[in-house]
Amino acid sequence: MAMDVVDFEIKGSEMQFVEVELDPGEAAIGEAGSMMFMDAGISMDTVFGDGAANQGGFFGKLLGAGKRLVTGESLFTTIYTNQVQGKQRVAFAAPYPGKILPMDLRQLGGTLICQKDAFLCAARGVSLGIAVQQRLSTGFFGGEGFIMQKLDGDGLAFVHAGGTVVRRTLQPGQTLLVDTGCVVAYTPSVSFEIQYVGKIKTALFGGEGLFLAKLTGPGEVWLQSLPFSRLASRIFAAAPQRGGSREEGSVLGGFATGGLLGGLLGGDDE
C-alpha cells in the first residue's frame, strides 16, 4: 500500500504538539491517548494492532498487537481519516517535555529503530514492529532491554524525545559513547553495543551507571538530553515519601498558617 503523504506543523517549544493536515481520504495513525484535537470532518476508528494495511486476517492483527505489547505500547491504535471534501487537521501532543521529530522513512532507507516509548504518530501505511538486540550484554545492560521499536515504510513518522535533541552523522568506523538512556533512535546500519565504563570508582560514584552505549557508524543517530526515566527518578526523589505535603513545616506550618488566617478573617468578630 502506498503511504499517505501528509503535511504537518510542529508547534510549541518545551511542550510540543504536531498538527497533521489530511487531504480527502488521507489518514494518520496515532498512539492511544495522544490525540489533542481534530476537525469535525475526521472520523476516529480504534483498531487492534498497529493499523498497518498488510495485517490480513485475525492472526495478522494479533501479531501486530503482540509486537506493540512487547514494546510497551497499547494493544490498540487509532486511525484518523478525513471523510469530507476539503482539508482537515488533527493534532497529537507530546506526553512530557521534549521535542517531536519528523522522520521521513523514505530518506532514512525505509527503517528506523527507536526506543520503546518514542512513537507518537505517523501517516497511514507506516508499520510498527520490534527490533531484537542480538547481543546478550546489550539486552541485559542496555537500559532499553532486548526489545526496541522498528518503524517500517516510506512515509512520515513522528518520534518524541525528552529535553533537547541532537542528530549525529557517524562515518564508517566512527564511534560515539552515550548514556544508555539518551539514545532516541538510529538507522539500522549503526552498530549498537554496550561497553563497561572501565573503572570501579567511576562506575560506583560517577553517577553514570556501569555501562555506556557504544554506537558505531556508518549511519544516523538521534540523542536526547532528558530521558523520561531520569526525569521520573528526579520527580520521585523530590516527592514526599509519606504522602501529603512535605515534612518540612507540614504540621507547624499548618497550625501557623491556620492561626494567622483565622486571626485575620475572624478579627472583626471580637
C-alpha positions as CSV (number, residue, x, y, z in Angstrom):
1,M,0.0,0.0,0.0
2,A,1.3,3.5,-0.9
3,M,1.9,5.7,2.1
4,D,-0.3,8.8,2.6
5,V,1.7,12.0,2.1
6,V,0.7,14.4,4.8
7,D,1.5,18.0,5.6
8,F,2.3,18.9,9.2
9,E,3.3,21.7,11.5
10,I,5.1,21.3,14.9
11,K,4.0,23.9,17.4
12,G,5.3,24.9,20.8
13,S,8.8,24.8,22.4
14,E,9.1,22.7,25.6
15,M,5.7,21.0,25.4
16,Q,5.2,20.5,21.7
17,F,2.4,19.1,19.6
18,V,2.2,18.2,15.9
19,E,-0.7,19.3,13.7
20,V,-1.2,17.0,10.7
21,E,-3.2,18.2,7.7
22,L,-5.1,15.5,5.8
23,D,-6.5,15.7,2.3
24,P,-9.8,13.9,1.5
25,G,-9.3,10.2,2.1
26,E,-6.0,10.5,3.8
27,A,-5.4,9.1,7.3
28,A,-3.0,9.2,10.1
29,I,-2.3,6.7,12.9
30,G,-1.7,7.8,16.4
31,E,-0.6,6.2,19.7
32,A,-3.6,5.6,22.0
33,G,-4.3,8.7,24.1
34,S,-2.0,11.0,22.1
35,M,-4.7,13.0,20.2
36,M,-5.1,16.6,21.2
37,F,-7.8,17.9,18.9
38,M,-9.3,17.3,15.5
39,D,-11.6,18.9,13.0
40,A,-15.2,17.6,12.8
41,G,-14.7,16.1,9.4
42,I,-12.3,13.5,10.7
43,S,-13.5,10.1,11.7
44,M,-11.8,8.2,14.5
45,D,-11.5,4.4,14.5
46,T,-9.6,2.3,17.0
47,V,-8.2,-0.9,15.6
48,F,-6.4,-4.0,17.1
49,G,-2.7,-3.9,16.2
50,D,-0.7,-1.2,14.6
51,G,-3.2,-0.3,11.9
52,A,-0.9,-1.5,9.0
53,A,-2.8,-2.4,5.9
54,N,-0.9,-5.7,5.4
55,Q,-2.3,-7.2,8.6
56,G,-4.5,-9.7,6.9
57,G,-6.9,-11.7,9.0
58,F,-7.2,-12.3,12.7
59,F,-3.7,-13.7,13.2
60,G,-2.1,-10.8,11.3
61,K,-3.8,-8.4,13.6
62,L,-2.9,-10.5,16.7
63,L,0.7,-10.5,15.6
64,G,0.7,-6.7,15.1
65,A,-0.9,-6.2,18.6
66,G,1.7,-8.6,20.1
67,K,4.5,-6.5,18.6
68,R,3.1,-3.4,20.2
69,L,2.6,-5.1,23.5
70,V,6.2,-6.3,23.9
71,T,7.5,-2.8,23.0
72,G,5.5,-1.3,25.9
73,E,2.7,0.3,23.8
74,S,-1.0,-0.2,23.8
75,L,-2.6,-3.1,22.0
76,F,-4.8,-0.7,20.1
77,T,-4.0,2.0,17.5
78,T,-6.3,4.8,16.5
79,I,-6.8,5.7,12.8
80,Y,-7.9,9.3,11.9
81,T,-9.4,9.5,8.4
82,N,-10.6,12.6,6.5
83,Q,-14.1,11.8,5.4
84,V,-15.1,15.1,3.8
85,Q,-14.2,17.2,0.8
86,G,-11.5,19.7,1.9
87,K,-8.5,19.6,4.2
88,Q,-8.9,18.6,7.8
89,R,-6.5,18.8,10.7
90,V,-5.7,16.5,13.7
91,A,-3.1,17.2,16.4
92,F,-1.1,14.9,18.6
93,A,0.6,16.1,21.8
94,A,3.8,15.0,23.4
95,P,3.5,13.2,26.7
96,Y,6.3,15.1,28.5
97,P,8.7,18.0,27.9
98,G,10.9,17.5,24.9
99,K,10.9,17.6,21.1
100,I,8.8,16.0,18.4
101,L,11.0,14.7,15.5
102,P,9.6,14.3,12.0
103,M,11.2,11.2,10.4
104,D,10.9,10.7,6.7
105,L,11.4,6.9,6.4
106,R,11.9,7.2,2.7
107,Q,15.0,9.3,3.2
108,L,16.3,7.0,6.0
109,G,16.2,3.9,3.9
110,G,12.8,2.7,5.0
111,T,13.5,1.6,8.6
112,L,14.2,3.4,11.8
113,I,15.0,1.8,15.2
114,C,14.0,3.8,18.3
115,Q,13.4,3.5,22.0
116,K,10.3,1.7,23.2
117,D,8.1,4.7,24.0
118,A,9.2,7.0,21.3
119,F,6.5,6.6,18.7
120,L,3.8,9.3,18.7
121,C,2.0,9.2,15.3
122,A,2.6,8.6,11.6
123,A,1.0,8.7,8.2
124,R,-1.2,5.7,7.3
125,G,0.9,2.9,5.9
126,V,3.8,3.1,8.4
127,S,4.0,-0.2,10.3
128,L,5.3,-0.5,13.9
129,G,7.4,-3.6,14.6
130,I,10.0,-4.8,17.0
131,A,13.8,-4.9,16.8
132,V,15.5,-7.5,19.0
133,Q,19.1,-6.8,20.2
134,Q,21.4,-9.6,19.1
135,R,23.9,-9.3,21.9
136,L,23.0,-10.6,25.4
137,S,25.0,-7.8,27.0
138,T,23.0,-5.2,25.2
139,G,19.8,-6.8,26.2
140,F,20.7,-7.1,29.9
141,F,22.6,-3.9,30.5
142,G,21.5,-1.6,27.7
143,G,18.8,0.2,29.6
144,E,16.3,-0.4,26.8
145,G,16.3,-4.2,27.1
146,F,16.2,-6.6,24.2
147,I,13.2,-5.0,22.5
148,M,13.1,-1.7,20.7
149,Q,10.6,-0.3,18.2
150,K,11.1,-0.6,14.5
151,L,9.3,1.7,12.1
152,D,9.0,0.5,8.5
153,G,7.7,2.1,5.4
154,D,8.3,5.1,3.1
155,G,6.1,7.6,4.8
156,L,6.4,10.2,7.6
157,A,6.5,9.2,11.2
158,F,6.8,11.4,14.3
159,V,9.0,10.4,17.2
160,H,9.1,12.1,20.6
161,A,12.3,12.6,22.7
162,G,12.9,14.3,26.1
163,G,14.7,17.6,26.5
164,T,16.9,18.8,23.7
165,V,17.6,16.5,20.7
166,V,20.8,16.3,18.7
167,R,21.4,14.4,15.4
168,R,24.8,13.0,14.7
169,T,26.0,11.5,11.5
170,L,28.6,8.8,12.1
171,Q,31.1,7.9,9.4
172,P,32.2,4.3,8.8
173,G,34.0,3.1,11.9
174,Q,33.3,6.3,13.9
175,T,32.3,5.5,17.5
176,L,30.2,7.5,19.9
177,L,29.8,6.6,23.7
178,V,26.4,7.7,25.1
179,D,24.5,7.2,28.3
180,T,22.2,4.3,27.5
181,G,19.0,6.2,28.3
182,C,19.9,9.1,26.0
183,V,19.7,7.1,22.7
184,V,16.4,8.0,21.0
185,A,16.8,6.4,17.6
186,Y,19.3,5.2,15.0
187,T,19.3,3.8,11.5
188,P,19.8,0.0,11.1
189,S,23.3,0.5,9.7
190,V,24.5,1.7,13.1
191,S,26.0,-0.9,15.4
192,F,24.6,-0.7,18.9
193,E,26.7,-2.3,21.7
194,I,27.2,-1.9,25.5
195,Q,30.5,-1.0,27.0
196,Y,31.6,-1.2,30.6
197,V,32.8,2.2,31.9
198,G,36.2,0.6,32.8
199,K,36.8,1.7,36.4
200,I,35.0,0.6,39.6
201,K,35.3,4.0,41.2
202,T,33.8,5.7,38.2
203,A,31.0,3.1,38.0
204,L,30.1,3.5,41.7
205,F,30.5,7.2,42.2
206,G,30.4,8.8,38.8
207,G,26.6,8.8,38.6
208,E,26.5,7.4,35.0
209,G,26.0,3.7,35.9
210,L,28.1,0.7,35.0
211,F,27.6,0.8,31.2
212,L,27.6,3.1,28.3
213,A,26.1,2.6,24.8
214,K,28.6,2.3,22.1
215,L,27.3,3.4,18.7
216,T,29.5,2.7,15.6
217,G,28.8,4.1,12.2
218,P,28.0,4.5,9.4
219,G,24.5,5.9,10.0
220,E,22.4,8.5,11.7
221,V,21.9,8.7,15.5
222,W,19.4,10.9,17.5
223,L,20.2,11.6,21.2
224,Q,18.1,13.2,23.9
225,S,19.3,15.3,26.8
226,L,16.5,14.3,29.2
227,P,15.4,10.6,29.2
228,F,12.0,10.1,30.8
229,S,13.5,7.6,33.3
230,R,15.9,10.3,34.5
231,L,13.0,12.8,34.8
232,A,10.8,10.4,36.7
233,S,13.6,9.5,39.1
234,R,14.2,13.1,39.9
235,I,10.5,13.7,40.5
236,F,10.3,10.7,42.7
237,A,13.3,11.7,44.7
238,A,11.8,15.2,45.3
239,A,8.3,14.0,46.1
240,P,7.1,13.5,49.7
241,Q,7.8,9.9,50.8
242,R,5.0,9.7,53.4
243,G,2.1,11.2,51.4
244,G,0.5,14.6,51.7
245,S,2.8,17.6,51.8
246,R,6.5,17.8,52.6
247,E,7.7,17.1,56.1
248,E,9.3,20.4,56.5
249,G,6.9,22.7,58.3
250,S,3.9,20.4,57.4
251,V,2.5,20.4,60.9
252,L,3.8,23.6,62.5
253,G,3.3,25.4,59.2
254,G,-0.3,24.2,59.0
255,F,-1.0,25.5,62.6
256,A,0.8,28.7,62.0
257,T,-1.0,29.4,58.7
258,G,-4.3,28.4,60.1
259,G,-3.9,30.6,63.1
260,L,-2.8,33.5,61.1
261,L,-5.6,33.2,58.6
262,G,-8.1,32.7,61.5
263,G,-6.9,35.8,63.2
264,L,-7.1,37.9,60.1
265,L,-10.5,36.6,59.0
266,G,-12.1,36.4,62.5
267,G,-10.6,39.6,63.9
268,D,-13.7,41.7,63.2
269,D,-16.0,39.3,65.1
270,E,-14.5,40.1,68.5
